[in-house]
Amino acid sequence: LRVQNKKLYLATFAAVLGPLSFGFVLGYSSPVIPELRKISDPKLRLDSNQASWFGSVVTLGAAAGGILGGYLVDKAGRKLSLMLCSIPYVFGYIVIISAQNVWMLYFGRMLTGLASGITSLVVPMYISEVSHPKVRGMLGSCVQLMVVTGILGAYVAGITLKWHWLAVLCAFPSCIMLLFMSFMPETPRFLLNRHKRSEAIASLRFLRGPHADHEWECRQIEASVQEEGLNLSEFKNPSIYRPLLTGVALMFFQQVTGINAVMFYAETIFENADFKDSRMASVVVGSIQVCFTAVAALIIDKTGRKVLLYISGIIMALSTALFGLYFKMVLPNRNNSSNPDVWFTLNSASPGTESSISWLAVVSLGLFVTGFALGWGPVPWLVISEIFPLKARGVSSGACVLTNWVMAFLVTKEFNDFIGFLTSYGTFWLFSAFCCLNVTFTAFYIPETKGQTLEQIEAYYRRS
C-alpha cells in the first residue's frame, strides 16, 4: 500500500508559508525598533514605552486571531481560512509602510498579529488532517521550523534593509501562500464532516496518490466523524474537555518557560559579553533555533513526542538555573527593585565580575534556545493539532491559541515588574521551576501520539 505522495509535501509547503509569514512578523520588531527610536520624523519616533508596545501589541492581535480563527476554521474550512489570513498580513504591512504616526504603526502590527493568530491555529490543523501518521510528526514540526526561519530571515534582512523595505519583504511570503493554497485541496476530514464524500475522495487521491486505498481511509475517517454542531453541554464529556485542558496547559507551560523573556535579554547579554555586533549575535541565536528545530522535525516520528518534551524541559530547567546563577554573581549585593529596568540592572553590575563570567550567560542562552527548539517549541503546536475530536477542533484550538498569545503578552509586558519584585536571578529561578513542572506535567498528562491516526487518538480519549 503506497500511502505517501509528493503532492502531500507540496500541500504542506503551501501551508507552512503561513508560519513563515508569522515568523517575519515576530522578527520584524527586533531590527526595526532601534531604527524607529532614532528616526528623524518626531511623529514616528518611538520612546522606550512605545517601543515596548510596538513589540508586544502583535501578541494582542494574535490572541484575537485565535478567537476568530476558531470560528473561521469550522465555518469556512481549513483551506479558505488560510487563504483569507493573507489579507490582514498584506494590509497590515501596507499600513506600516504608509504610517503617518505611531498609532498607525500599532494598527499595522495589530493586523499582522491578527493574521499570525489565525495562522498559528489553522496551519497545524491543516497539516495534521492531510498527513499520514508515519510523517505527521515531521510535517507538523515544520510549522515551528518555518516560524523560526521567518524570525531569522527578518534578522538577516534587517541588517541591510530599512524598515520600509523590510515590511515589503515581510509581506511577500503571504502573497505566495495565497497563490499556492488556491491549488491545494481542502482536508478530507473537513469535507466528510460536511458530507462531501466525492470531494473527500478527490482530496485523498491528490494527497495519497492514485494507488492508495482511498475508500478504506475514507471509511476510517467516516467511522469517527460525528454530526455537525457542538453544544456547550458537550464540554462536560471527558472525551472533549480532557484534551482541551491538556492543550490549554501545554500552551500555558510553553510560555512560562520564559522563552520570550530570554529572547528579550539576548542582545543585552551578548553586548555585555563583549560581542561587538549584537545584531549578528541575534542572527546566531536565530540560526541555533532553526538548526535544532530542524533536528526535532527529523527525529520526532522516531523518538515520539514525550521524549523530546522531557529532554527539552530538562535542558531549559538547567539553563535558566544557570542564568539565575549568572545574575546572582554579576549583580551588586542589593535589592534592585528601586529600578527594575533590565539594562539598568545589567549595567550596574560590577565590571570585573561581569567580564570574567560573561561566558556563563552566553552558554546559558545557547543551551536554553537549543532546549526550546528541540521540544517545547514545536511539540505543543503539533500535539494540539492531534488530540482534539473533529467536532471540537476549531473551538478547542481557538482556546489554546488564545491562551498562548495572552500568556506571551503577559510574560513579555510584565517581565520588568517580575524583576523588580523577585530580582533578576529570582525571576530566572522561577522559570527554572516552571521548566521542572513541565517535565512532571508531560509524564502524567501528555499522551504519546507517535504513529497513531487522528481517529485512534480520538478513540483513546473516548475510552479513558
Secondary structure, 3 states (H helix, E strand, C coil): CCCCCHHHHHHHHHHHHHHHHHHHHHHHHHHHHHHHHHCCCCCCCCCHHHHHHHHHHHHHHHHHHHHHHHHHHHHCCHHHHHHHCHHHHHHHHHHHHCCCCHHHHHHHHHHHHHHHHHHHHHHHHHHHHHCCHHHHHHHHHHHHHHHHHHHHHHHHHHHHCCHHHHHHHHHHHHHHHHHHHCCCCCCHHHHHHCCCHHHHHHHHHHHHCCCCCHHHHHHHHHHHCCCCCCCHHHHHCHHHHHHHHHHHHHHHHHHHCCHHHHHHHHHHHHHHCCCCCHHHHHHHHHHHHHHHHHHHHHHHHHHCHHHHHHHHHHHHHHHHHHHHHHHHHHCCCCCCCCCCCHHHHHHCCCHHHHHHCHHHHHHHHHHHHHHHHHHHCCHHHHHHHHCCCHHHHHHHHHHHHHHHHHHHHHHHHCHHHHHHHHCHHHHHHHHHHHHHHHHHHHHHHCCCCCCCCHHHHHHHHHHC
